Amino acid sequence: MSLFFSELLKQEALTGCKGQDARILRIFYASAKYLDAEYDQNMDVDTAKFAVDAYTARNHACHSKSQNLKIVEDWPRLGHQISQDLEELASVLPDGEVQHYEKWQRIICYFRDRHMERETSD
C-alpha cells in the first residue's frame, strides 16, 4: 500500500492526477490536515508525504527479496533468504524495536515455517 501512495504522490508531482487517483489523494491530504489540527501540528502534509516515502523505502529494503521469491514460488531460496534475514535481524532492527527482538524473531520464524510447509505439501 505504501508503494501505491508513493507512486501516486510522484505521479501527482509530475503530471497531476484525475478520477479515482485524485479522490484518493484528496482523502490523503484531508487525513494529514486532520492529524495536523488534532495533534498540534505534529503531522502536516509534508511530514505525511515523507512518512509514506520513508515507509516505502523501508519496506522495499526489508521485504523485496523475500517477496520476489514468494511471488515466483522459489521456496528453497525463500527459506535460505529468511534464514539469512534471521541472522541479520539484530543488526537491522531500529533502536526502538530492539526491545522486541524475540517477537520479531518469532514472527519471521512463523513466516518461514508457513512457507516451508507449503513447499513440502506441494
Biopython code that builds the backbone (N, CA, C, O; Angstrom):
import numpy as np
from Bio.PDB.StructureBuilder import StructureBuilder

atoms = [
    (1, "MET", "N", (0.815, -1.180, 0.000)),
    (1, "MET", "CA", (0.000, 0.000, 0.000)),
    (1, "MET", "C", (0.867, 1.254, 0.000)),
    (1, "MET", "O", (0.549, 2.229, -0.681)),
    (2, "SER", "N", (1.969, 1.232, 0.767)),
    (2, "SER", "CA", (2.812, 2.426, 0.806)),
    (2, "SER", "C", (3.424, 2.697, -0.560)),
    (2, "SER", "O", (3.596, 3.854, -0.943)),
    (3, "LEU", "N", (3.756, 1.632, -1.303)),
    (3, "LEU", "CA", (4.296, 1.822, -2.652)),
    (3, "LEU", "C", (3.261, 2.491, -3.543)),
    (3, "LEU", "O", (3.604, 3.353, -4.353)),
    (4, "PHE", "N", (2.002, 2.103, -3.401)),
    (4, "PHE", "CA", (0.928, 2.710, -4.176)),
    (4, "PHE", "C", (0.868, 4.210, -3.908)),
    (4, "PHE", "O", (0.830, 5.006, -4.846)),
    (5, "PHE", "N", (0.859, 4.605, -2.621)),
    (5, "PHE", "CA", (0.796, 6.025, -2.287)),
    (5, "PHE", "C", (2.044, 6.767, -2.750)),
    (5, "PHE", "O", (1.957, 7.890, -3.245)),
    (6, "SER", "N", (3.194, 6.142, -2.588)),
    (6, "SER", "CA", (4.436, 6.785, -3.014)),
    (6, "SER", "C", (4.408, 7.062, -4.512)),
    (6, "SER", "O", (4.767, 8.154, -4.952)),
    (7, "GLU", "N", (3.981, 6.074, -5.294)),
    (7, "GLU", "CA", (3.895, 6.254, -6.749)),
    (7, "GLU", "C", (2.828, 7.284, -7.113)),
    (7, "GLU", "O", (3.017, 8.078, -8.034)),
    (8, "LEU", "N", (1.733, 7.271, -6.405)),
    (8, "LEU", "CA", (0.656, 8.231, -6.656)),
    (8, "LEU", "C", (1.129, 9.661, -6.373)),
    (8, "LEU", "O", (0.821, 10.579, -7.133)),
    (9, "LEU", "N", (1.870, 9.846, -5.287)),
    (9, "LEU", "CA", (2.399, 11.171, -4.964)),
    (9, "LEU", "C", (3.408, 11.633, -6.012)),
    (9, "LEU", "O", (3.444, 12.814, -6.358)),
    (10, "LYS", "N", (4.225, 10.712, -6.518)),
    (10, "LYS", "CA", (5.183, 11.065, -7.580)),
    (10, "LYS", "C", (4.438, 11.456, -8.854)),
    (10, "LYS", "O", (4.788, 12.437, -9.510)),
    (11, "GLN", "N", (3.408, 10.683, -9.199)),
    (11, "GLN", "CA", (2.618, 10.981, -10.397)),
    (11, "GLN", "C", (1.971, 12.353, -10.272)),
    (11, "GLN", "O", (1.962, 13.135, -11.223)),
    (12, "GLU", "N", (1.433, 12.638, -9.096)),
    (12, "GLU", "CA", (0.789, 13.931, -8.887)),
    (12, "GLU", "C", (1.787, 15.068, -9.099)),
    (12, "GLU", "O", (1.458, 16.077, -9.723)),
    (13, "ALA", "N", (2.997, 14.907, -8.583)),
    (13, "ALA", "CA", (4.009, 15.951, -8.713)),
    (13, "ALA", "C", (4.424, 16.150, -10.169)),
    (13, "ALA", "O", (4.730, 17.271, -10.575)),
    (14, "LEU", "N", (4.438, 15.078, -10.954)),
    (14, "LEU", "CA", (4.879, 15.168, -12.349)),
    (14, "LEU", "C", (3.779, 15.624, -13.301)),
    (14, "LEU", "O", (3.978, 16.543, -14.096)),
    (15, "THR", "N", (2.620, 14.980, -13.216)),
    (15, "THR", "CA", (1.586, 15.218, -14.226)),
    (15, "THR", "C", (0.217, 15.544, -13.659)),
    (15, "THR", "O", (-0.706, 15.861, -14.410)),
    (16, "GLY", "N", (0.077, 15.471, -12.356)),
    (16, "GLY", "CA", (-1.245, 15.649, -11.762)),
    (16, "GLY", "C", (-2.024, 14.352, -11.785)),
    (16, "GLY", "O", (-1.610, 13.388, -12.429)),
    (17, "CYS", "N", (-3.127, 14.318, -11.101)),
    (17, "CYS", "CA", (-3.952, 13.114, -11.020)),
    (17, "CYS", "C", (-5.395, 13.465, -11.354)),
    (17, "CYS", "O", (-5.848, 14.591, -11.149)),
    (18, "LYS", "N", (-6.099, 12.473, -11.869)),
    (18, "LYS", "CA", (-7.507, 12.640, -12.215)),
    (18, "LYS", "C", (-8.303, 11.453, -11.684)),
    (18, "LYS", "O", (-7.736, 10.430, -11.297)),
    (19, "GLY", "N", (-9.604, 11.605, -11.671)),
    (19, "GLY", "CA", (-10.502, 10.497, -11.347)),
    (19, "GLY", "C", (-10.261, 9.926, -9.964)),
    (19, "GLY", "O", (-10.106, 10.660, -8.987)),
    (20, "GLN", "N", (-10.233, 8.607, -9.899)),
    (20, "GLN", "CA", (-10.085, 7.888, -8.627)),
    (20, "GLN", "C", (-8.781, 8.258, -7.930)),
    (20, "GLN", "O", (-8.762, 8.397, -6.707)),
    (21, "ASP", "N", (-7.688, 8.420, -8.678)),
    (21, "ASP", "CA", (-6.412, 8.800, -8.061)),
    (21, "ASP", "C", (-6.516, 10.151, -7.368)),
    (21, "ASP", "O", (-5.996, 10.323, -6.266)),
    (22, "ALA", "N", (-7.179, 11.103, -7.999)),
    (22, "ALA", "CA", (-7.353, 12.425, -7.394)),
    (22, "ALA", "C", (-8.200, 12.328, -6.121)),
    (22, "ALA", "O", (-7.914, 13.010, -5.136)),
    (23, "ARG", "N", (-9.232, 11.492, -6.136)),
    (23, "ARG", "CA", (-10.074, 11.315, -4.946)),
    (23, "ARG", "C", (-9.260, 10.705, -3.799)),
    (23, "ARG", "O", (-9.383, 11.128, -2.649)),
    (24, "ILE", "N", (-8.443, 9.725, -4.116)),
    (24, "ILE", "CA", (-7.604, 9.092, -3.087)),
    (24, "ILE", "C", (-6.659, 10.118, -2.475)),
    (24, "ILE", "O", (-6.478, 10.152, -1.258)),
    (25, "LEU", "N", (-6.060, 10.950, -3.314)),
    (25, "LEU", "CA", (-5.137, 11.963, -2.793)),
    (25, "LEU", "C", (-5.864, 13.016, -1.962)),
    (25, "LEU", "O", (-5.311, 13.500, -0.974)),
    (26, "ARG", "N", (-7.079, 13.378, -2.335)),
    (26, "ARG", "CA", (-7.844, 14.324, -1.523)),
    (26, "ARG", "C", (-8.076, 13.754, -0.123)),
    (26, "ARG", "O", (-7.981, 14.477, 0.869)),
    (27, "ILE", "N", (-8.376, 12.467, -0.046)),
    (27, "ILE", "CA", (-8.564, 11.810, 1.253)),
    (27, "ILE", "C", (-7.241, 11.807, 2.033)),
    (27, "ILE", "O", (-7.225, 12.072, 3.235)),
    (28, "PHE", "N", (-6.141, 11.507, 1.347)),
    (28, "PHE", "CA", (-4.822, 11.520, 1.983)),
    (28, "PHE", "C", (-4.525, 12.903, 2.571)),
    (28, "PHE", "O", (-4.124, 13.015, 3.730)),
    (29, "TYR", "N", (-4.721, 13.951, 1.770)),
    (29, "TYR", "CA", (-4.449, 15.317, 2.230)),
    (29, "TYR", "C", (-5.388, 15.723, 3.363)),
    (29, "TYR", "O", (-4.961, 16.360, 4.326)),
    (30, "ALA", "N", (-6.657, 15.360, 3.253)),
    (30, "ALA", "CA", (-7.612, 15.685, 4.318)),
    (30, "ALA", "C", (-7.225, 14.979, 5.618)),
    (30, "ALA", "O", (-7.345, 15.549, 6.702)),
    (31, "SER", "N", (-6.762, 13.736, 5.501)),
    (31, "SER", "CA", (-6.336, 12.989, 6.693)),
    (31, "SER", "C", (-5.122, 13.640, 7.336)),
    (31, "SER", "O", (-5.062, 13.783, 8.557)),
    (32, "ALA", "N", (-4.151, 14.036, 6.514)),
    (32, "ALA", "CA", (-2.956, 14.699, 7.050)),
    (32, "ALA", "C", (-3.332, 16.019, 7.721)),
    (32, "ALA", "O", (-2.808, 16.348, 8.785)),
    (33, "LYS", "N", (-4.233, 16.768, 7.104)),
    (33, "LYS", "CA", (-4.668, 18.045, 7.701)),
    (33, "LYS", "C", (-5.414, 17.808, 9.013)),
    (33, "LYS", "O", (-5.249, 18.565, 9.969)),
    (34, "TYR", "N", (-6.228, 16.764, 9.055)),
    (34, "TYR", "CA", (-6.941, 16.428, 10.287)),
    (34, "TYR", "C", (-5.940, 16.098, 11.402)),
    (34, "TYR", "O", (-6.059, 16.599, 12.520)),
    (35, "LEU", "N", (-4.953, 15.247, 11.085)),
    (35, "LEU", "CA", (-3.939, 14.896, 12.091)),
    (35, "LEU", "C", (-3.183, 16.132, 12.554)),
    (35, "LEU", "O", (-2.882, 16.279, 13.739)),
    (36, "ASP", "N", (-2.879, 17.016, 11.614)),
    (36, "ASP", "CA", (-2.175, 18.252, 11.949)),
    (36, "ASP", "C", (-3.001, 19.093, 12.918)),
    (36, "ASP", "O", (-2.470, 19.628, 13.892)),
    (37, "ALA", "N", (-4.287, 19.207, 12.651)),
    (37, "ALA", "CA", (-5.159, 20.020, 13.508)),
    (37, "ALA", "C", (-5.384, 19.373, 14.871)),
    (37, "ALA", "O", (-5.422, 20.065, 15.888)),
    (38, "GLU", "N", (-5.532, 18.062, 14.896)),
    (38, "GLU", "CA", (-5.842, 17.357, 16.142)),
    (38, "GLU", "C", (-4.629, 17.181, 17.054)),
    (38, "GLU", "O", (-4.782, 17.093, 18.272)),
    (39, "TYR", "N", (-3.443, 17.128, 16.485)),
    (39, "TYR", "CA", (-2.245, 16.810, 17.266)),
    (39, "TYR", "C", (-1.205, 17.921, 17.219)),
    (39, "TYR", "O", (-0.009, 17.651, 17.116)),
    (40, "ASP", "N", (-1.651, 19.148, 17.292)),
    (40, "ASP", "CA", (-0.767, 20.315, 17.394)),
    (40, "ASP", "C", (0.357, 20.323, 16.359)),
    (40, "ASP", "O", (1.528, 20.458, 16.714)),
    (41, "GLN", "N", (0.017, 20.183, 15.129)),
    (41, "GLN", "CA", (0.943, 20.319, 14.007)),
    (41, "GLN", "C", (2.067, 19.284, 14.009)),
    (41, "GLN", "O", (3.162, 19.558, 13.518)),
    (42, "ASN", "N", (1.808, 18.123, 14.545)),
    (42, "ASN", "CA", (2.817, 17.068, 14.521)),
    (42, "ASN", "C", (2.795, 16.262, 13.223)),
    (42, "ASN", "O", (3.700, 15.466, 12.970)),
    (43, "MET", "N", (1.758, 16.468, 12.397)),
    (43, "MET", "CA", (1.674, 15.696, 11.164)),
    (43, "MET", "C", (1.109, 16.571, 10.055)),
    (43, "MET", "O", (-0.069, 16.469, 9.714)),
    (44, "ASP", "N", (1.946, 17.425, 9.500)),
    (44, "ASP", "CA", (1.496, 18.228, 8.374)),
    (44, "ASP", "C", (1.611, 17.412, 7.085)),
    (44, "ASP", "O", (2.110, 16.287, 7.107)),
    (45, "VAL", "N", (1.162, 17.960, 5.988)),
    (45, "VAL", "CA", (1.144, 17.232, 4.717)),
    (45, "VAL", "C", (2.551, 16.819, 4.285)),
    (45, "VAL", "O", (2.748, 15.692, 3.832)),
    (46, "ASP", "N", (3.525, 17.710, 4.417)),
    (46, "ASP", "CA", (4.893, 17.358, 4.021)),
    (46, "ASP", "C", (5.445, 16.213, 4.864)),
    (46, "ASP", "O", (6.146, 15.342, 4.348)),
    (47, "THR", "N", (5.135, 16.213, 6.150)),
    (47, "THR", "CA", (5.589, 15.121, 7.015)),
    (47, "THR", "C", (4.890, 13.821, 6.640)),
    (47, "THR", "O", (5.509, 12.757, 6.657)),
    (48, "ALA", "N", (3.614, 13.898, 6.304)),
    (48, "ALA", "CA", (2.883, 12.695, 5.875)),
    (48, "ALA", "C", (3.487, 12.136, 4.593)),
    (48, "ALA", "O", (3.657, 10.924, 4.468)),
    (49, "LYS", "N", (3.815, 13.008, 3.638)),
    (49, "LYS", "CA", (4.456, 12.554, 2.396)),
    (49, "LYS", "C", (5.808, 11.908, 2.700)),
    (49, "LYS", "O", (6.143, 10.860, 2.148)),
    (50, "PHE", "N", (6.578, 12.544, 3.583)),
    (50, "PHE", "CA", (7.876, 11.991, 3.968)),
    (50, "PHE", "C", (7.697, 10.610, 4.596)),
    (50, "PHE", "O", (8.448, 9.684, 4.289)),
    (51, "ALA", "N", (6.699, 10.471, 5.477)),
    (51, "ALA", "CA", (6.451, 9.189, 6.139)),
    (51, "ALA", "C", (6.127, 8.099, 5.122)),
    (51, "ALA", "O", (6.593, 6.967, 5.254)),
    (52, "VAL", "N", (5.333, 8.434, 4.111)),
    (52, "VAL", "CA", (4.995, 7.459, 3.073)),
    (52, "VAL", "C", (6.258, 7.036, 2.324)),
    (52, "VAL", "O", (6.482, 5.845, 2.108)),
    (53, "ASP", "N", (7.076, 7.999, 1.929)),
    (53, "ASP", "CA", (8.307, 7.668, 1.207)),
    (53, "ASP", "C", (9.270, 6.854, 2.063)),
    (53, "ASP", "O", (9.874, 5.895, 1.583)),
    (54, "ALA", "N", (9.413, 7.236, 3.333)),
    (54, "ALA", "CA", (10.325, 6.519, 4.228)),
    (54, "ALA", "C", (9.841, 5.092, 4.460)),
    (54, "ALA", "O", (10.640, 4.155, 4.439)),
    (55, "TYR", "N", (8.541, 4.923, 4.680)),
    (55, "TYR", "CA", (7.982, 3.594, 4.910)),
    (55, "TYR", "C", (8.111, 2.729, 3.653)),
    (55, "TYR", "O", (8.383, 1.531, 3.741)),
    (56, "THR", "N", (7.914, 3.346, 2.486)),
    (56, "THR", "CA", (8.071, 2.613, 1.227)),
    (56, "THR", "C", (9.503, 2.138, 1.057)),
    (56, "THR", "O", (9.741, 0.985, 0.698)),
    (57, "ALA", "N", (10.456, 3.022, 1.313)),
    (57, "ALA", "CA", (11.871, 2.646, 1.185)),
    (57, "ALA", "C", (12.225, 1.533, 2.177)),
    (57, "ALA", "O", (12.954, 0.601, 1.836)),
    (58, "ARG", "N", (11.713, 1.633, 3.389)),
    (58, "ARG", "CA", (11.974, 0.608, 4.396)),
    (58, "ARG", "C", (11.387, -0.736, 3.974)),
    (58, "ARG", "O", (12.042, -1.772, 4.081)),
    (59, "ASN", "N", (10.148, -0.706, 3.495)),
    (59, "ASN", "CA", (9.530, -1.952, 3.038)),
    (59, "ASN", "C", (10.296, -2.561, 1.876)),
    (59, "ASN", "O", (10.496, -3.774, 1.820)),
    (60, "HIS", "N", (10.721, -1.714, 0.953)),
    (60, "HIS", "CA", (11.476, -2.223, -0.193)),
    (60, "HIS", "C", (12.781, -2.862, 0.272)),
    (60, "HIS", "O", (13.152, -3.939, -0.194)),
    (61, "ALA", "N", (13.468, -2.200, 1.185)),
    (61, "ALA", "CA", (14.737, -2.730, 1.680)),
    (61, "ALA", "C", (14.548, -4.004, 2.498)),
    (61, "ALA", "O", (15.359, -4.925, 2.411)),
    (62, "CYS", "N", (13.494, -4.057, 3.280)),
    (62, "CYS", "CA", (13.309, -5.187, 4.193)),
    (62, "CYS", "C", (12.561, -6.369, 3.594)),
    (62, "CYS", "O", (12.720, -7.496, 4.064)),
    (63, "HIS", "N", (11.750, -6.139, 2.572)),
    (63, "HIS", "CA", (10.876, -7.206, 2.114)),
    (63, "HIS", "C", (11.035, -7.602, 0.647)),
    (63, "HIS", "O", (10.499, -8.633, 0.238)),
    (64, "SER", "N", (11.740, -6.832, -0.141)),
    (64, "SER", "CA", (11.712, -7.078, -1.584)),
    (64, "SER", "C", (12.286, -8.434, -1.968)),
    (64, "SER", "O", (11.720, -9.103, -2.832)),
    (65, "LYS", "N", (13.385, -8.865, -1.360)),
    (65, "LYS", "CA", (13.967, -10.158, -1.727)),
    (65, "LYS", "C", (13.008, -11.301, -1.407)),
    (65, "LYS", "O", (12.734, -12.151, -2.255)),
    (66, "SER", "N", (12.505, -11.310, -0.181)),
    (66, "SER", "CA", (11.590, -12.385, 0.215)),
    (66, "SER", "C", (10.307, -12.345, -0.599)),
    (66, "SER", "O", (9.815, -13.386, -1.036)),
    (67, "GLN", "N", (9.770, -11.168, -0.802)),
    (67, "GLN", "CA", (8.517, -11.045, -1.543)),
    (67, "GLN", "C", (8.674, -11.546, -2.975)),
    (67, "GLN", "O", (7.800, -12.246, -3.486)),
    (68, "ASN", "N", (9.775, -11.193, -3.624)),
    (68, "ASN", "CA", (10.001, -11.650, -5.003)),
    (68, "ASN", "C", (10.117, -13.168, -5.072)),
    (68, "ASN", "O", (9.585, -13.792, -5.990)),
    (69, "LEU", "N", (10.804, -13.759, -4.111)),
    (69, "LEU", "CA", (10.934, -15.218, -4.086)),
    (69, "LEU", "C", (9.589, -15.884, -3.817)),
    (69, "LEU", "O", (9.309, -16.957, -4.351)),
    (70, "LYS", "N", (8.766, -15.259, -3.002)),
    (70, "LYS", "CA", (7.426, -15.787, -2.733)),
    (70, "LYS", "C", (6.575, -15.737, -3.995)),
    (70, "LYS", "O", (5.855, -16.688, -4.301)),
    (71, "ILE", "N", (6.655, -14.630, -4.727)),
    (71, "ILE", "CA", (5.861, -14.473, -5.947)),
    (71, "ILE", "C", (6.184, -15.566, -6.957)),
    (71, "ILE", "O", (5.280, -16.131, -7.573)),
    (72, "VAL", "N", (7.482, -15.869, -7.131)),
    (72, "VAL", "CA", (7.867, -16.893, -8.112)),
    (72, "VAL", "C", (7.852, -18.301, -7.517)),
    (72, "VAL", "O", (8.205, -19.272, -8.188)),
    (73, "GLU", "N", (7.437, -18.401, -6.241)),
    (73, "GLU", "CA", (7.321, -19.682, -5.543)),
    (73, "GLU", "C", (8.635, -20.459, -5.530)),
    (73, "GLU", "O", (8.654, -21.674, -5.732)),
    (74, "ASP", "N", (9.736, -19.738, -5.288)),
    (74, "ASP", "CA", (11.051, -20.364, -5.145)),
    (74, "ASP", "C", (11.265, -20.644, -3.661)),
    (74, "ASP", "O", (12.006, -19.931, -2.984)),
    (75, "TRP", "N", (10.606, -21.693, -3.163)),
    (75, "TRP", "CA", (10.577, -21.982, -1.736)),
    (75, "TRP", "C", (11.957, -22.268, -1.155)),
    (75, "TRP", "O", (12.243, -21.788, -0.058)),
    (76, "PRO", "N", (12.837, -23.029, -1.830)),
    (76, "PRO", "CA", (14.170, -23.254, -1.238)),
    (76, "PRO", "C", (14.951, -21.949, -1.047)),
    (76, "PRO", "O", (15.551, -21.734, 0.006)),
    (77, "ARG", "N", (14.943, -21.089, -2.052)),
    (77, "ARG", "CA", (15.661, -19.810, -1.925)),
    (77, "ARG", "C", (14.980, -18.897, -0.911)),
    (77, "ARG", "O", (15.648, -18.141, -0.205)),
    (78, "LEU", "N", (13.647, -18.967, -0.838)),
    (78, "LEU", "CA", (12.933, -18.171, 0.153)),
    (78, "LEU", "C", (13.341, -18.619, 1.560)),
    (78, "LEU", "O", (13.592, -17.785, 2.429)),
    (79, "GLY", "N", (13.406, -19.921, 1.781)),
    (79, "GLY", "CA", (13.842, -20.435, 3.084)),
    (79, "GLY", "C", (15.246, -19.961, 3.431)),
    (79, "GLY", "O", (15.515, -19.578, 4.570)),
    (80, "HIS", "N", (16.142, -19.989, 2.444)),
    (80, "HIS", "CA", (17.512, -19.508, 2.662)),
    (80, "HIS", "C", (17.516, -18.011, 2.976)),
    (80, "HIS", "O", (18.226, -17.571, 3.880)),
    (81, "GLN", "N", (16.728, -17.227, 2.236)),
    (81, "GLN", "CA", (16.671, -15.783, 2.455)),
    (81, "GLN", "C", (16.138, -15.469, 3.851)),
    (81, "GLN", "O", (16.651, -14.579, 4.529)),
    (82, "ILE", "N", (15.122, -16.191, 4.273)),
    (82, "ILE", "CA", (14.555, -15.954, 5.600)),
    (82, "ILE", "C", (15.573, -16.314, 6.682)),
    (82, "ILE", "O", (15.680, -15.613, 7.688)),
    (83, "SER", "N", (16.315, -17.396, 6.483)),
    (83, "SER", "CA", (17.361, -17.758, 7.449)),
    (83, "SER", "C", (18.421, -16.665, 7.525)),
    (83, "SER", "O", (18.899, -16.324, 8.607)),
    (84, "GLN", "N", (18.783, -16.120, 6.369)),
    (84, "GLN", "CA", (19.746, -15.025, 6.330)),
    (84, "GLN", "C", (19.181, -13.790, 7.037)),
    (84, "GLN", "O", (19.891, -13.109, 7.776)),
    (85, "ASP", "N", (17.898, -13.510, 6.800)),
    (85, "ASP", "CA", (17.254, -12.383, 7.473)),
    (85, "ASP", "C", (17.298, -12.556, 8.993)),
    (85, "ASP", "O", (17.531, -11.592, 9.723)),
    (86, "LEU", "N", (17.075, -13.778, 9.465)),
    (86, "LEU", "CA", (17.130, -14.045, 10.901)),
    (86, "LEU", "C", (18.517, -13.776, 11.462)),
    (86, "LEU", "O", (18.662, -13.211, 12.546)),
    (87, "GLU", "N", (19.541, -14.188, 10.710)),
    (87, "GLU", "CA", (20.916, -13.959, 11.156)),
    (87, "GLU", "C", (21.235, -12.468, 11.251)),
    (87, "GLU", "O", (21.995, -12.049, 12.124)),
    (88, "GLU", "N", (20.657, -11.669, 10.357)),
    (88, "GLU", "CA", (20.955, -10.237, 10.303)),
    (88, "GLU", "C", (19.970, -9.387, 11.103)),
    (88, "GLU", "O", (20.119, -8.166, 11.168)),
    (89, "LEU", "N", (18.979, -10.010, 11.703)),
    (89, "LEU", "CA", (17.894, -9.273, 12.359)),
    (89, "LEU", "C", (18.406, -8.259, 13.381)),
    (89, "LEU", "O", (17.989, -7.101, 13.358)),
    (90, "ALA", "N", (19.285, -8.669, 14.260)),
    (90, "ALA", "CA", (19.756, -7.767, 15.319)),
    (90, "ALA", "C", (20.424, -6.525, 14.746)),
    (90, "ALA", "O", (20.345, -5.452, 15.344)),
    (91, "SER", "N", (21.077, -6.652, 13.604)),
    (91, "SER", "CA", (21.801, -5.505, 13.041)),
    (91, "SER", "C", (20.912, -4.572, 12.226)),
    (91, "SER", "O", (21.321, -3.450, 11.928)),
    (92, "VAL", "N", (19.698, -5.007, 11.854)),
    (92, "VAL", "CA", (18.838, -4.153, 11.031)),
    (92, "VAL", "C", (17.642, -3.575, 11.786)),
    (92, "VAL", "O", (16.956, -2.689, 11.274)),
    (93, "LEU", "N", (17.389, -4.065, 12.989)),
    (93, "LEU", "CA", (16.266, -3.528, 13.755)),
    (93, "LEU", "C", (16.561, -2.092, 14.190)),
    (93, "LEU", "O", (17.650, -1.809, 14.689)),
    (94, "PRO", "N", (15.609, -1.192, 14.007)),
    (94, "PRO", "CA", (15.784, 0.169, 14.530)),
    (94, "PRO", "C", (15.883, 0.120, 16.058)),
    (94, "PRO", "O", (15.390, -0.812, 16.693)),
    (95, "ASP", "N", (16.519, 1.125, 16.630)),
    (95, "ASP", "CA", (16.724, 1.162, 18.085)),
    (95, "ASP", "C", (15.438, 0.924, 18.866)),
    (95, "ASP", "O", (15.448, 0.212, 19.870)),
    (96, "GLY", "N", (14.356, 1.498, 18.425)),
    (96, "GLY", "CA", (13.094, 1.353, 19.137)),
    (96, "GLY", "C", (12.505, -0.040, 19.089)),
    (96, "GLY", "O", (11.591, -0.351, 19.853)),
    (97, "GLU", "N", (13.010, -0.884, 18.206)),
    (97, "GLU", "CA", (12.467, -2.236, 18.065)),
    (97, "GLU", "C", (13.358, -3.311, 18.678)),
    (97, "GLU", "O", (12.951, -4.468, 18.772)),
    (98, "VAL", "N", (14.565, -2.946, 19.095)),
    (98, "VAL", "CA", (15.497, -3.925, 19.658)),
    (98, "VAL", "C", (14.882, -4.623, 20.869)),
    (98, "VAL", "O", (15.111, -5.813, 21.088)),
    (99, "GLN", "N", (14.109, -3.888, 21.647)),
    (99, "GLN", "CA", (13.465, -4.492, 22.815)),
    (99, "GLN", "C", (12.482, -5.589, 22.432)),
    (99, "GLN", "O", (12.121, -6.418, 23.267)),
    (100, "HIS", "N", (12.047, -5.599, 21.174)),
    (100, "HIS", "CA", (11.101, -6.609, 20.688)),
    (100, "HIS", "C", (11.785, -7.667, 19.818)),
    (100, "HIS", "O", (11.124, -8.347, 19.033)),
    (101, "TYR", "N", (13.090, -7.804, 19.956)),
    (101, "TYR", "CA", (13.875, -8.725, 19.119)),
    (101, "TYR", "C", (13.267, -10.120, 19.086)),
    (101, "TYR", "O", (13.096, -10.687, 18.006)),
    (102, "GLU", "N", (12.939, -10.682, 20.237)),
    (102, "GLU", "CA", (12.413, -12.052, 20.273)),
    (102, "GLU", "C", (11.059, -12.160, 19.569)),
    (102, "GLU", "O", (10.769, -13.175, 18.935)),
    (103, "LYS", "N", (10.239, -11.126, 19.678)),
    (103, "LYS", "CA", (8.949, -11.139, 18.980)),
    (103, "LYS", "C", (9.166, -11.112, 17.468)),
    (103, "LYS", "O", (8.524, -11.857, 16.728)),
    (104, "TRP", "N", (10.077, -10.247, 17.017)),
    (104, "TRP", "CA", (10.384, -10.195, 15.579)),
    (104, "TRP", "C", (10.934, -11.535, 15.095)),
    (104, "TRP", "O", (10.605, -11.988, 13.999)),
    (105, "GLN", "N", (11.757, -12.152, 15.903)),
    (105, "GLN", "CA", (12.316, -13.455, 15.557)),
    (105, "GLN", "C", (11.198, -14.493, 15.404)),
    (105, "GLN", "O", (11.201, -15.275, 14.453)),
    (106, "ARG", "N", (10.248, -14.499, 16.338)),
    (106, "ARG", "CA", (9.124, -15.442, 16.255)),
    (106, "ARG", "C", (8.258, -15.175, 15.024)),
    (106, "ARG", "O", (7.799, -16.111, 14.370)),
    (107, "ILE", "N", (8.038, -13.905, 14.713)),
    (107, "ILE", "CA", (7.239, -13.552, 13.530)),
    (107, "ILE", "C", (7.916, -14.065, 12.268)),
    (107, "ILE", "O", (7.262, -14.654, 11.408)),
    (108, "ILE", "N", (9.212, -13.848, 12.153)),
    (108, "ILE", "CA", (9.947, -14.294, 10.957)),
    (108, "ILE", "C", (9.954, -15.822, 10.880)),
    (108, "ILE", "O", (9.797, -16.388, 9.798)),
    (109, "CYS", "N", (10.131, -16.479, 12.002)),
    (109, "CYS", "CA", (10.106, -17.954, 12.005)),
    (109, "CYS", "C", (8.729, -18.481, 11.606)),
    (109, "CYS", "O", (8.624, -19.470, 10.880)),
    (110, "TYR", "N", (7.688, -17.826, 12.076)),
    (110, "TYR", "CA", (6.336, -18.225, 11.679)),
    (110, "TYR", "C", (6.177, -18.102, 10.163)),
    (110, "TYR", "O", (5.674, -19.017, 9.510)),
    (111, "PHE", "N", (6.601, -16.983, 9.616)),
    (111, "PHE", "CA", (6.520, -16.761, 8.171)),
    (111, "PHE", "C", (7.314, -17.832, 7.424)),
    (111, "PHE", "O", (6.830, -18.404, 6.447)),
    (112, "ARG", "N", (8.528, -18.099, 7.887)),
    (112, "ARG", "CA", (9.368, -19.119, 7.251)),
    (112, "ARG", "C", (8.696, -20.491, 7.308)),
    (112, "ARG", "O", (8.596, -21.183, 6.296)),
    (113, "ASP", "N", (8.239, -20.873, 8.494)),
    (113, "ASP", "CA", (7.649, -22.199, 8.663)),
    (113, "ASP", "C", (6.378, -22.360, 7.838)),
    (113, "ASP", "O", (6.128, -23.429, 7.280)),
    (114, "ARG", "N", (5.582, -21.308, 7.762)),
    (114, "ARG", "CA", (4.352, -21.361, 6.976)),
    (114, "ARG", "C", (4.660, -21.633, 5.509)),
    (114, "ARG", "O", (3.972, -22.426, 4.865)),
    (115, "HIS", "N", (5.685, -20.982, 4.980)),
    (115, "HIS", "CA", (6.015, -21.171, 3.571)),
    (115, "HIS", "C", (6.798, -22.461, 3.321)),
    (115, "HIS", "O", (6.714, -23.031, 2.233)),
    (116, "MET", "N", (7.546, -22.919, 4.300)),
    (116, "MET", "CA", (8.261, -24.157, 4.128)),
    (116, "MET", "C", (7.293, -25.342, 4.171)),
    (116, "MET", "O", (7.513, -26.349, 3.498)),
    (117, "GLU", "N", (6.227, -25.225, 4.958)),
    (117, "GLU", "CA", (5.182, -26.258, 4.960)),
    (117, "GLU", "C", (4.536, -26.346, 3.587)),
    (117, "GLU", "O", (4.230, -27.437, 3.108)),
    (118, "ARG", "N", (4.331, -25.198, 2.958)),
    (118, "ARG", "CA", (3.731, -25.165, 1.631)),
    (118, "ARG", "C", (4.617, -25.914, 0.630)),
    (118, "ARG", "O", (4.115, -26.636, -0.232)),
    (119, "GLU", "N", (5.937, -25.736, 0.751)),
    (119, "GLU", "CA", (6.864, -26.404, -0.163)),
    (119, "GLU", "C", (6.778, -27.910, -0.030)),
    (119, "GLU", "O", (6.764, -28.627, -1.030)),
    (120, "THR", "N", (6.719, -28.392, 1.202)),
    (120, "THR", "CA", (6.702, -29.834, 1.407)),
    (120, "THR", "C", (5.364, -30.465, 1.095)),
    (120, "THR", "O", (5.291, -31.667, 0.840)),
    (121, "SER", "N", (4.278, -29.657, 1.113)),
    (121, "SER", "CA", (2.956, -30.227, 0.847)),
    (121, "SER", "C", (2.609, -30.185, -0.646)),
    (121, "SER", "O", (1.670, -30.853, -1.077)),
    (122, "ASP", "N", (3.354, -29.409, -1.438)),
    (122, "ASP", "CA", (3.070, -29.325, -2.889)),
    (122, "ASP", "C", (3.551, -30.538, -3.639)),
    (122, "ASP", "O", (3.386, -30.617, -4.856)),
]
sb = StructureBuilder()
sb.init_structure("model")
sb.init_model(0)
sb.init_chain("A")
sb.init_seg("    ")
for serial, (resi, resn, name, xyz) in enumerate(atoms, 1):
    if name == "N":
        sb.init_residue(resn, " ", resi, " ")
    sb.init_atom(name, np.array(xyz, "f"), 0.0, 1.0, " ", f" {name:<3s}", serial, name[0])
structure = sb.get_structure()
